[in-house]
Each structure stands twice: as C-alpha cells, then as structure tokens.
Amino acid sequence: MATALITGGTSGIGAAFARQLASEGVDLVLVARDAGRLKTVADELHAAAGIHVETLVADLADRKDVAAVVARIEDAERPLDIVINNAGSGVRAPLTTADVAVHEHAFEVMCRAILVIGGAAGRSMRGRGGRIINISSLQTYLATGSYAAIKAWVTAYSQSLAVELRGTGVTSTVVLPGWVRTEWHERAGGRSSLPGFLWIEPETVARVALRDARRGRGVSIPSVRYRVLGWFARHLPLVVIRRISASISSTRSEPSAVTEKS
C-alpha cells in the first residue's frame, strides 16, 4: 500500500490532498504544528477510509523540526511514495519594512523547508520511484510582493528538481493554484474584492494536481480559467503585469502577521 507525506495536512489544500488520497486507500503521514488538530484529522480519516494515519508535529520554521521530517522521509523501513510540500505562509508585510522577521519566517517555511524536504524525498525515492508535489501559486507570474517572489522560487526549484531527477523514476510537479477558498485567507486577515468566479475549491486543486503528477507533468495549473489566465500572465508585457499586480495588491488589507497553512 502506498504512503504519502503531506506538510500542512490538516486544513485547506493540504487537507483536501489528505481526503483525496485517503479515499484511494493511500496511508498518510500528516505534518503540522497543532497536535490536537492533527489527532482530530487523523482520527477522522482513519474512521472514514480505514487507512493508517501517522502524525508528526513540526513547525517548518524550526530547522530541528524540519530535520525530524527529513528523518521520517529517509526511514528506509517505512518508505514513502508521495511527498507533498504544502505548508506555507501569507506574507503581507511591505518589501521596504525595516523588520524583516515576517519575510525570514516565510523563507524558512516556503524556501528552505521545501528545499530540504524535497531533496530528502528525491534521495530516498531515487531508483524505486515516487512523486514530489510542491504547492506554489499563480502569483509566480505576478509582482505582488514577497509572497509572489517566494512562490516564483518554488516554481523554479520544482522544475529544476524535475530536471535533476530525470531518469530516476522520481517526478517533481509544481502546482500553481489561483485563489482557493480556504480558512487560511480568513486567518491571514486579508480582504479581497476579487469576483466570485475566480475562486476555486481546494478539492479541485488536489484532484487536478494528483492527476497531473501521475501523468508526470512538471507544472499543474488547476482549472481551465486559471490555465488561460496563466498563459496571458506569461505573455503579457511586463508593464501590464505590474499594473495588474498593483491593482490586486490594492484590494488587500495589510495585517502584519504571518499565518502558516498547517
């Protein structure tokens, strides 16, 4: 029976991945910061699908906790078949802020942790096969601050990892969702005037991402409308992209905190 590890697996997109994989009979290793919530979600998934659910309490901004996740991935007696880097942070602080703690936290969770966890997954799966899925964002193609810049790194990293792992039996797929209806947006405190048709459900993201990963695709953009918007974002003049980015940024409030999707 296959086993998948999901970071940020108790809410939002991560929980949607967990439910989808559980319905397919895949055992799970869920990684998140909240021990109580981990137990609740694990019990629910076990009861609903009869699968084995292991939990690992970890804050991916803490390098010792990341090392614990790596140790689980590299455990040869309990091999993993899928590793999903989903945990992330909303970053609302201006790029010109004097206090860069918010940005540093985001780098740890969405750059360093993904680099280290993805590398461990690639090493441990090499030769026997497996899938690595990294959650980025369609903001990869925009200029909406630190979050967009970090997600651009995730997108480039994931595609570079796919190149490095070519021929090993391990694939790397980066997922670029648009705006997804999750509690993360509520917790992050942001308000948006985006029209309703632009929002998609986390279940759609998980279903499409898993399908594309199975097909060996390097990039997955859930929903036709976002694939179309992504095409335009890649081909429009940069001056137009900056104007669109400024318009999107202006619809947001400016909370100072970072909220991890876990």
C-alpha positions in Angstrom: 0.0 0.0 0.0 1.3 3.5 -0.9 2.1 6.1 1.7 2.1 9.9 1.3 3.5 12.6 3.5 1.8 16.0 3.5 3.0 19.1 5.2 0.3 21.4 6.3 -2.1 18.5 6.0 -4.8 19.4 8.5 -6.5 22.3 6.6 -7.1 23.9 3.2 -5.4 22.4 0.2 -3.3 20.0 2.4 -6.5 18.5 4.0 -8.0 18.2 0.5 -5.0 16.2 -0.6 -5.3 14.0 2.5 -9.0 13.3 1.9 -8.4 12.5 -1.8 -5.5 10.2 -1.1 -7.3 8.5 1.8 -10.3 7.8 -0.5 -7.9 6.0 -2.8 -6.6 3.8 0.1 -3.3 5.6 0.5 -1.8 5.7 4.0 -0.8 9.1 5.3 1.9 10.9 7.3 0.4 14.3 8.2 2.8 17.1 9.3 1.5 20.2 11.1 2.1 22.4 14.2 -1.1 21.7 16.1 -1.0 18.3 17.8 -4.7 18.4 18.8 -5.8 19.2 15.3 -3.5 16.5 13.8 -5.1 13.9 16.1 -8.6 15.0 15.1 -8.0 14.9 11.4 -6.1 11.6 11.7 -9.0 10.0 13.6 -11.5 11.3 11.0 -9.5 10.0 8.1 -8.9 6.6 9.7 -12.6 6.3 10.5 -13.8 7.3 7.1 -11.3 5.3 4.9 -9.8 2.7 7.2 -6.3 3.8 6.3 -3.3 4.2 8.6 -2.6 7.8 9.5 0.7 8.8 11.2 1.1 12.3 12.6 4.3 14.4 13.1 4.1 17.6 15.0 6.5 20.1 13.4 6.9 23.8 12.8 8.7 24.1 9.5 10.2 27.5 10.5 12.2 25.5 13.1 15.2 23.7 11.5 15.2 21.0 14.1 11.6 20.2 13.3 12.4 20.1 9.6 15.2 17.7 10.3 12.7 15.4 12.0 10.6 15.4 8.9 13.6 14.6 6.8 14.4 11.7 9.2 10.9 10.3 8.6 11.3 10.6 4.8 14.7 8.8 4.9 13.4 6.0 7.0 14.1 3.0 4.7 11.9 0.7 6.8 8.9 2.9 6.2 9.3 4.2 2.6 7.2 7.0 1.2 5.7 7.1 -2.3 4.5 10.7 -2.4 5.8 13.8 -0.6 3.6 16.9 -0.8 5.2 20.3 0.2 2.0 22.2 1.0 2.7 24.2 4.2 3.0 27.9 3.5 2.7 31.4 4.8 0.8 34.5 3.8 3.1 37.5 3.6 1.5 40.9 3.8 4.5 42.9 5.1 5.9 45.5 2.6 9.2 44.8 1.0 10.5 48.0 2.4 9.7 47.2 6.0 12.6 47.6 8.5 11.5 44.5 10.4 12.2 41.6 8.1 11.2 38.8 10.6 8.0 38.1 8.6 9.9 37.6 5.4 12.5 35.5 7.2 9.8 33.2 8.6 8.3 32.8 5.1 11.7 32.0 3.6 12.2 29.3 6.2 8.8 27.7 5.6 8.4 28.1 1.9 12.0 28.1 0.6 14.4 26.3 3.0 12.0 23.7 4.2 10.9 22.8 0.7 14.5 22.7 -0.5 15.5 20.3 2.4 12.3 18.1 2.3 12.3 17.9 -1.5 15.9 16.9 -1.5 15.4 14.2 1.0 12.4 12.9 -0.9 14.4 12.8 -4.1 17.3 10.9 -2.5 15.1 8.4 -0.7 12.8 7.6 -3.7 15.6 7.5 -6.3 15.6 4.2 -8.1 12.3 2.9 -6.7 10.2 5.7 -7.9 7.9 8.3 -6.3 6.2 11.7 -6.7 7.1 15.0 -5.2 4.4 17.7 -5.4 5.3 21.3 -4.4 2.5 23.8 -3.9 3.3 27.2 -5.5 0.9 29.8 -6.7 -0.2 31.5 -9.9 1.2 34.6 -8.3 4.5 33.2 -9.6 3.8 35.3 -12.7 2.8 38.5 -10.9 4.6 41.1 -8.8 2.6 41.1 -5.6 5.4 41.3 -3.1 7.4 38.8 -1.0 4.8 36.0 -1.4 4.9 36.2 -5.2 8.7 36.3 -5.2 9.0 33.3 -2.9 6.4 31.3 -4.9 8.4 32.1 -8.1 11.4 30.4 -6.3 9.2 27.4 -5.5 8.2 27.1 -9.2 11.7 27.4 -10.5 13.0 25.0 -7.8 10.4 22.3 -8.5 11.1 22.4 -12.2 14.9 22.3 -11.6 14.3 19.3 -9.3 12.4 17.6 -12.1 15.3 18.0 -14.4 17.8 16.7 -11.8 15.7 13.6 -11.1 15.0 12.8 -14.8 15.5 9.1 -15.4 15.5 8.2 -11.7 11.8 7.2 -11.5 11.0 10.2 -9.3 8.9 13.1 -10.7 8.5 16.6 -9.4 5.3 18.6 -10.1 4.7 22.2 -9.1 1.1 23.2 -8.6 0.1 26.8 -9.4 -3.4 27.4 -8.0 -5.1 30.7 -8.2 -7.3 31.9 -5.4 -8.6 29.0 -3.4 -11.4 29.0 -0.8 -9.7 28.1 2.4 -9.7 29.2 6.0 -6.1 30.4 5.5 -7.4 33.6 3.8 -9.7 34.2 6.8 -6.9 33.6 9.3 -4.5 35.8 7.4 -6.9 38.7 7.8 -6.9 39.7 4.2 -10.0 41.2 2.4 -10.3 40.9 -1.3 -12.7 42.4 -3.9 -11.9 39.5 -6.3 -15.1 38.3 -8.2 -16.5 35.0 -7.1 -15.8 33.2 -10.3 -12.1 33.4 -9.7 -12.3 31.3 -6.5 -11.8 27.6 -6.7 -12.2 24.8 -4.1 -9.3 23.0 -2.5 -10.7 19.7 -3.7 -10.3 20.8 -7.3 -6.6 21.7 -6.6 -5.9 18.3 -5.0 -7.7 16.3 -7.7 -6.0 18.0 -10.6 -2.6 18.1 -9.0 -2.6 14.4 -8.3 -3.8 13.6 -11.8 -1.1 15.7 -13.3 1.6 14.3 -11.0 0.6 10.7 -12.0 1.0 11.8 -15.7 4.5 13.1 -14.9 3.7 16.7 -15.7 6.1 19.2 -14.3 3.6 22.0 -13.9 -0.1 21.7 -12.9 -2.5 24.7 -13.0 -5.9 23.6 -11.7 -9.0 24.8 -13.7 -9.2 25.9 -17.3 -9.8 29.5 -16.4 -6.5 29.7 -14.5 -4.6 27.9 -17.3 -5.9 30.6 -19.6 -5.0 33.4 -17.1 -1.6 31.8 -16.6 -1.0 31.9 -20.3 -1.7 35.6 -20.5 0.4 36.3 -17.4 3.4 34.6 -19.1 2.9 36.5 -22.4 1.7 40.0 -21.5 4.2 42.9 -21.4 5.8 43.3 -18.0 4.4 46.8 -17.7 0.9 45.3 -17.9 1.7 42.6 -15.3 3.0 45.3 -12.9 -0.3 47.3 -13.3 -2.4 44.2 -12.7 -0.2 43.3 -9.7 -0.7 46.8 -8.3 -4.4 46.5 -8.7 -4.5 43.1 -6.9 -2.3 44.4 -4.1 -4.5 47.5 -3.6 -7.6 45.3 -2.8 -5.9 43.8 0.3 -5.7 44.8 3.9 -2.2 45.0 5.5 -2.1 42.7 8.5 1.3 42.4 10.0 1.3 38.8 11.0 2.1 35.7 9.0 -0.2 32.7 9.2 1.1 29.2 8.3 -1.1 26.9 6.3 -0.9 24.0 8.7 
